[in-house]
Amino acid sequence: MLLLQTVVSRKTPLDGRLEIPASLADRLASTGEPLSVVVLGEQEPVQLEEMPCTCAKAAAGGAHVHSFLSSEILKALPVGANVSLAVDVDEGVISVEVES
């Protein structure tokens, strides 16, 4: 079980993408297992996505990609919330809990 904390971006409720470290995305992709995410007690499929960077680092010549979990259920997360991810790599399940 891997544990990770992150903050929900202002874009997540619009596009259903929650940014994760590239190392976690690589580890999840390497399993070849279908992935699912649990948010507010509901479980749905989730995909891994990468997007070319458009942040300040890219403008300075540091081209890189950002990794995301992508699912409609992630749109339910409140902007700016601190969330904890409990990742069961073997089962391909990512549980997302909003911290109070």
TORROTI-628819 format. One record per residue: residue number from 1; x, y, z of N, C-alpha, C in turn; chain; residue in one letter. Coordinates in nm, 3 decimals, decimal comma, padded with zeros to 5 digits. Each point is the difference from the previous one (the first is absolute). Layout:
<vexlums>
VEXLUM  num     n.px     n.py     n.pz    ca.px    ca.py    ca.pz     c.px     c.py     c.pz  cadena  residuo
VEXLUM  NUM        X        Y        Z        X        Y        Z        X        Y        Z       A        a
...
</vexlums>
This chain:
<vexlums>
VEXLUM  num     n.px     n.py     n.pz    ca.px    ca.py    ca.pz     c.px     c.py     c.pz  cadena  residuo
VEXLUM    1   00,086  -00,117   00,000  -00,086   00,117   00,000   00,090   00,123   00,000       A        m
VEXLUM    2  -00,025   00,091  -00,093   00,071   00,128  -00,006  -00,093   00,110   00,048       A        l
VEXLUM    3   00,053   00,094   00,076  -00,079   00,113   00,048   00,059   00,128  -00,058       A        l
VEXLUM    4  -00,089   00,089  -00,041   00,041   00,125  -00,063  -00,099   00,107   00,038       A        l
VEXLUM    5   00,049   00,121   00,021  -00,089   00,113   00,024   00,020   00,102  -00,110       A        q
VEXLUM    6  -00,110   00,061  -00,044   00,006   00,101  -00,104  -00,114   00,098   00,020       A        t
VEXLUM    7   00,002   00,106  -00,079  -00,104   00,103   00,006  -00,077  -00,003  -00,131       A        v
VEXLUM    8  -00,132   00,010   00,009  -00,085   00,001  -00,119   00,015   00,134  -00,071       A        v
VEXLUM    9   00,033  -00,005  -00,128   00,020   00,124  -00,075  -00,135   00,063  -00,038       A        s
VEXLUM   10   00,005   00,125  -00,040  -00,121   00,072  -00,042  -00,061  -00,061  -00,125       A        r
VEXLUM   11   00,078  -00,078  -00,075  -00,049  -00,060  -00,125  -00,067  -00,136   00,021       A        k
VEXLUM   12   00,030  -00,067   00,109  -00,050  -00,136   00,021  -00,153  -00,011  -00,010       A        t
VEXLUM   13  -00,079   00,089   00,061  -00,146  -00,012  -00,014  -00,049   00,022  -00,143       A        p
VEXLUM   14   00,082   00,061  -00,083  -00,038   00,024  -00,139   00,038  -00,115  -00,092       A        l
VEXLUM   15   00,122  -00,055   00,020   00,048  -00,101  -00,094   00,014  -00,141   00,058       A        d
VEXLUM   16  -00,022  -00,017   00,130   00,008  -00,133   00,060   00,140  -00,056   00,008       A        g
VEXLUM   17   00,102   00,088  -00,001   00,139  -00,045   00,007   00,062   00,042   00,133       A        r
VEXLUM   18   00,066  -00,094   00,065   00,070   00,026   00,125   00,148  -00,032  -00,024       A        l
VEXLUM   19   00,085   00,100   00,018   00,142  -00,019  -00,029   00,064  -00,092   00,102       A        e
VEXLUM   20   00,086  -00,090  -00,050   00,076  -00,092   00,083   00,145   00,004  -00,046       A        i
VEXLUM   21   00,092  -00,043   00,085   00,141  -00,004  -00,042   00,020  -00,098  -00,116       A        p
VEXLUM   22   00,093   00,034  -00,087   00,031  -00,086  -00,114   00,043  -00,139   00,046       A        a
VEXLUM   23   00,072  -00,006   00,112   00,046  -00,131   00,050  -00,118  -00,091   00,036       A        s
VEXLUM   24  -00,106   00,058   00,056  -00,119  -00,080   00,032  -00,071  -00,042  -00,128       A        l
VEXLUM   25  -00,013   00,090  -00,095  -00,064  -00,034  -00,128   00,077  -00,114  -00,068       A        a
VEXLUM   26   00,132   00,008   00,001   00,082  -00,106  -00,061  -00,022  -00,133   00,071       A        d
VEXLUM   27  -00,006   00,004   00,132  -00,018  -00,124   00,076  -00,137  -00,062  -00,027       A        r
VEXLUM   28  -00,105   00,084  -00,004  -00,134  -00,051  -00,030  -00,008  -00,055  -00,142       A        l
VEXLUM   29   00,061   00,069  -00,095  -00,004  -00,045  -00,139   00,075  -00,132  -00,019       A        a
VEXLUM   30   00,104  -00,020   00,078   00,082  -00,121  -00,016  -00,071  -00,127   00,043       A        s
VEXLUM   31  -00,107   00,012   00,078  -00,071  -00,120   00,047  -00,083  -00,063  -00,111       A        t
VEXLUM   32  -00,045   00,081  -00,095  -00,086  -00,052  -00,105  -00,142  -00,029   00,045       A        g
VEXLUM   33  -00,029   00,029   00,127  -00,133  -00,025   00,056  -00,094   00,115  -00,032       A        e
VEXLUM   34  -00,132  -00,030  -00,016  -00,096   00,110  -00,011  -00,002   00,075   00,134       A        p
VEXLUM   35  -00,018   00,129  -00,007   00,003   00,083   00,120  -00,138   00,051   00,036       A        l
VEXLUM   36  -00,022   00,019   00,130  -00,124   00,062   00,045   00,032   00,096   00,113       A        s
VEXLUM   37  -00,091   00,094   00,020   00,015   00,100   00,104  -00,125  -00,001   00,086       A        v
VEXLUM   38   00,019   00,018   00,131  -00,111   00,007   00,094  -00,004   00,141   00,056       A        v
VEXLUM   39  -00,111   00,070  -00,023  -00,019   00,136   00,049  -00,137   00,006   00,066       A        v
VEXLUM   40  -00,003   00,049   00,123  -00,125   00,014   00,075  -00,079  -00,131   00,002       A        l
VEXLUM   41   00,072  -00,112   00,015  -00,063  -00,130   00,011  -00,042  -00,065  -00,131       A        g
VEXLUM   42   00,021   00,068  -00,113  -00,038  -00,057  -00,130   00,125  -00,035  -00,080       A        e
VEXLUM   43  -00,004  -00,115  -00,068   00,114  -00,047  -00,077  -00,031   00,006  -00,148       A        q
VEXLUM   44   00,093   00,056  -00,077  -00,015   00,010  -00,145   00,135  -00,024  -00,067       A        e
VEXLUM   45  -00,001  -00,036  -00,127   00,126  -00,015  -00,073   00,073   00,135  -00,007       A        p
VEXLUM   46   00,131  -00,009  -00,007   00,083   00,120  -00,013   00,110  -00,030  -00,103       A        v
VEXLUM   47   00,037   00,102  -00,074   00,106  -00,014  -00,099   00,120   00,085   00,043       A        q
VEXLUM   48   00,116  -00,041  -00,048   00,120   00,081   00,016   00,014   00,086  -00,124       A        l
VEXLUM   49   00,034   00,127   00,018   00,022   00,090  -00,113   00,126   00,080   00,023       A        e
VEXLUM   50   00,064   00,036  -00,109   00,113   00,090   00,005  -00,030   00,117  -00,091       A        e
VEXLUM   51   00,045   00,118   00,041  -00,019   00,119  -00,082   00,133   00,075  -00,005       A        m
VEXLUM   52   00,037   00,049  -00,119   00,121   00,083  -00,007  -00,016   00,122   00,089       A        p
VEXLUM   53   00,108   00,038   00,061  -00,001   00,111   00,094  -00,020   00,134  -00,071       A        c
VEXLUM   54  -00,081   00,085   00,062  -00,016   00,138  -00,049   00,033   00,097   00,113       A        t
VEXLUM   55   00,062  -00,050   00,107   00,032   00,085   00,115   00,129   00,078  -00,025       A        c
VEXLUM   56   00,041   00,078   00,096   00,117   00,087  -00,014   00,128  -00,078  -00,031       A        a
VEXLUM   57   00,014  -00,122   00,052   00,120  -00,080  -00,028   00,013  -00,027  -00,149       A        k
VEXLUM   58  -00,111  -00,028  -00,067   00,005  -00,029  -00,143   00,044   00,123  -00,078       A        a
VEXLUM   59  -00,047   00,116   00,040   00,038   00,125  -00,067   00,149   00,027   00,013       A        a
VEXLUM   60   00,060  -00,049   00,106   00,142   00,020   00,024   00,085  -00,110  -00,065       A        a
VEXLUM   61  -00,063  -00,083  -00,083   00,074  -00,104  -00,070   00,004  -00,133   00,071       A        g
VEXLUM   62  -00,074  -00,015   00,105  -00,001  -00,126   00,075  -00,119  -00,085  -00,037       A        g
VEXLUM   63  -00,017  -00,034  -00,127  -00,116  -00,076  -00,045  -00,015  -00,129   00,079       A        a
VEXLUM   64  -00,120  -00,025   00,046  -00,032  -00,122   00,073  -00,150  -00,024  -00,008       A        h
VEXLUM   65  -00,044  -00,112   00,058  -00,143  -00,030  -00,001  -00,050  -00,007   00,143       A        v
VEXLUM   66  -00,131   00,020   00,015  -00,067  -00,015   00,129  -00,087  -00,125  -00,010       A        h
VEXLUM   67  -00,009  -00,074   00,110  -00,078  -00,125   00,004  -00,126   00,020   00,083       A        s
VEXLUM   68  -00,108  -00,063  -00,046  -00,130   00,019   00,064  -00,076  -00,132   00,010       A        f
VEXLUM   69  -00,086  -00,007   00,102  -00,109  -00,097   00,004  -00,117   00,072  -00,065       A        l
VEXLUM   70  -00,076  -00,068  -00,084  -00,111   00,065  -00,069  -00,127  -00,086   00,012       A        s
VEXLUM   71  -00,105   00,062   00,059  -00,128  -00,067   00,016  -00,107   00,104   00,030       A        s
VEXLUM   72  -00,120  -00,023  -00,048  -00,111   00,092   00,027  -00,025   00,016   00,150       A        e
VEXLUM   73   00,022  -00,106   00,078  -00,026   00,005   00,143   00,091   00,100   00,072       A        i
VEXLUM   74   00,116   00,029  -00,056   00,092   00,095   00,063  -00,053   00,143  -00,005       A        l
VEXLUM   75  -00,099   00,025  -00,086  -00,061   00,133  -00,006  -00,072   00,036   00,130       A        k
VEXLUM   76  -00,027  -00,100   00,084  -00,069   00,024   00,126   00,092   00,057   00,108       A        a
VEXLUM   77   00,131   00,001  -00,025   00,094   00,049   00,100  -00,002   00,153   00,005       A        l
VEXLUM   78   00,000   00,058   00,120  -00,004   00,146   00,012   00,135   00,064  -00,029       A        p
VEXLUM   79  -00,003   00,110  -00,072   00,121   00,076  -00,034   00,076   00,037   00,127       A        v
VEXLUM   80   00,131  -00,023  -00,003   00,085   00,038   00,111   00,002  -00,097   00,116       A        g
VEXLUM   81  -00,080  -00,104  -00,006  -00,003  -00,097   00,109   00,129  -00,081   00,005       A        a
VEXLUM   82   00,044  -00,028   00,121   00,109  -00,094   00,019  -00,061  -00,140  -00,006       A        n
VEXLUM   83   00,058  -00,086  -00,083  -00,050  -00,136  -00,011   00,113  -00,099   00,026       A        v
VEXLUM   84  -00,038  -00,112   00,056   00,093  -00,111   00,021  -00,036  -00,110  -00,099       A        s
VEXLUM   85   00,101  -00,053  -00,065  -00,018  -00,112  -00,092   00,063  -00,123   00,062       A        l
VEXLUM   86  -00,077  -00,106   00,012   00,051  -00,130   00,044  -00,001  -00,088  -00,125       A        a
VEXLUM   87   00,118  -00,035  -00,046   00,013  -00,070  -00,128   00,039  -00,145   00,022       A        v
VEXLUM   88  -00,089  -00,089  -00,040   00,029  -00,143   00,003   00,046  -00,036  -00,141       A        d
VEXLUM   89   00,131   00,000  -00,019   00,056  -00,021  -00,133  -00,036  -00,138  -00,054       A        v
VEXLUM   90   00,004  -00,102   00,085  -00,029  -00,137  -00,044  -00,144  -00,015  -00,049       A        d
VEXLUM   91  -00,094   00,066   00,065  -00,142  -00,009  -00,036  -00,042   00,107  -00,100       A        e
VEXLUM   92   00,083   00,104  -00,017  -00,034   00,109  -00,092  -00,112   00,089   00,052       A        g
VEXLUM   93  -00,009   00,015   00,134  -00,106   00,082   00,060   00,064   00,119   00,071       A        v
VEXLUM   94  -00,051   00,118  -00,031   00,046   00,123   00,063  -00,117   00,058   00,080       A        i
VEXLUM   95   00,014   00,005   00,133  -00,103   00,056   00,085   00,037   00,144   00,030       A        s
VEXLUM   96  -00,095   00,092  -00,025   00,022   00,142   00,021  -00,089   00,047   00,115       A        v
VEXLUM   97   00,064   00,054   00,104  -00,072   00,050   00,117   00,026   00,149   00,014       A        e
VEXLUM   98  -00,107   00,079   00,014   00,014   00,143   00,023   00,030   00,018   00,147       A        v
VEXLUM   99   00,110   00,071   00,029   00,037   00,026   00,140  -00,083   00,115   00,054       A        e
VEXLUM  100  -00,040  -00,012   00,126  -00,080   00,107   00,058   00,087   00,102   00,068       A        s
</vexlums>
